[in-house]
């Protein structure tokens, strides 16, 4: 238990959500970037000069990290909708809910325009 308490109290208080989403993301990144990188999807595209053509896209080669993060977030979203994750803020696994930290986007300083002479 001491290895859980070493990084800080937040990791000891909510060990599953913070620690379970990271390994699953890493495994998905490895899966997408190493094993599925040569998988090609065919996308029909119409252009005026050529007509209907097929475009070959290697989506796992271009976006493995983004796809892994979106997949893990979608899993947490489905678990939130089906109430598999607890609704009590002190319960084990609450931080994995997608609605647990809804104000994070609102309070994030995306664009900061300083006033004149302000540091």
Order of alpha helices (4+ residues) and beta strands (2+ residues): alpha-alpha-alpha-beta-beta-alpha-alpha-alpha
